[in-house]
Amino acid sequence: MEFLYCFANTSLTQRVLDYLLRQMKLQVDAVTVIFLNDCWVVQLKLDLAADAEHWANCWAVLNENGIPYQPTTAVALALRDLRAGCSPIEVMNRHHLSIVSHGQPQPDAVDCFQEIFVAGLGYCPPSLI
């Protein structure tokens, strides 16, 4: 099972990643988090063995906090390259996207990215709140 969702800001993205870490850890195969300046994109792959209740709960959390995302060409190509085994750094350089994390849910990586990005800008845009 695979989901691709867009979240308006850091807080919503972290809320979903925390949920996945606490409630779905055993059912999560991989999570990819991409920052696109105006939003966060999260691709979630669940284990096919996840039961219907876990799937429904996860879907509900995703829908409460974000919206389904139709990927741009760059995002689709980046996700394809990550699936093919390319490193996140290779993918970032090739597609000029910010891959914040890839693998297990990592809310701390989102925190760290937010702090560094805001420090570099000198202000906090709405998508990084």
N, C-alpha and C positions, 0 to 999 in steps of 0.2 A: 504494500500500500504506500502510495506516495502523495504528499501534499506540497503545494507551493503557494505561500501566502505572503502578503505585503503588510507591514506594520508601520504606523505613522511616526513612531518615536522609539527611543531607547527603552523607556519604561515598559511599554507594551511588549517589546521584543524580549526583554529580560523576564517579564512575567510568564511568557510562554515557555522560555527555556528553563526557568525554575520549575514549572509544572512538569515538563518532560523529564527533568532530572529527578524530581521527587516521585512522581506518579507513574511514569512510563519507561523508566530506565531500562528495564528488561526487554521491552518491546521495541525500543528505538535501535534501528540499524545505523543510521547516520543523520546528522543535521548539518546543513550548510547555511551560514549566515553571511549575507552580502549587504554592504552599506552603499546606497545609491544617491547620497546627498539629500534627497527629499523623502526617502523612506528606507526601510529595512526589508530585505527579501529573505525569507527562511524556507529552505527546502527540507522537508522531513520525510525520511523513509522509515516505515514501520516494518517490523518482522511480519511476514505473512501468517505466522502462527498466532498473532495477536487476536484475542477474542473480540466479538462484536461489541461488548460493553466498553472495552478499552478504546476501540476504534471510534465509537460514538462519543465518548467523553472527550477524546482528543479533538475530534472534529468540532465539538461544541466550544471548547476552549479557543481553538483557532478562529472560529467565527465570531466569538465574543470580542476578541482583541484585534482582529485584522480582517482583511478581505482576500479572496482568492486572487492570485496574480497570474497574469498572462505575460510570460517573459519576453523582453526585447530580444533582438538577435544576439546582442553581446552577452546577455545573461544566459540565454539558452546555450550558446557556444561555451561559455565558462563552465556551466554545470555539466555539459557533455565532457569537457576536458578533465574535470575533477573526477567524474565517473570512470574515465579511461585511465586514471592513475597519475595524472600530472599533479605536481605539487601546487599548493595554493600560490606560492610566489611566482611560479611559471605562468599560472593562469592570470594572476594580477598584471604581470608585465605584458602578456599577450593581449588581454582584453581591456586593460585599463579600468579595472573594477577593484573595489576594496573587499577582499575576502577576509572576513573577520574571524571565522572559524569554520572548520570542516572536520567532521567525525562525531564524537560524542557531544551532547549539549554542554556548552561552556559559557554560562552567564558571566563569569569573571572576565572572559575575553572581550565581551561587549563593554563591560565597565572600563577596562583598560583602554580599549579603542576610543571610547567616548572621552575619557580624561585627556588622552594624548591629542586627539583631534581638536577639542575645545581649547586646550592650552596653546596649540599652534595657531588657531584662528584668533584667539583673544576674546571671543564671545561664543555664546551657545545658540546655534540655530534651532528652530522648533523640532527638527527631526532628531536632535540629540538630547532632548529633555528626558 
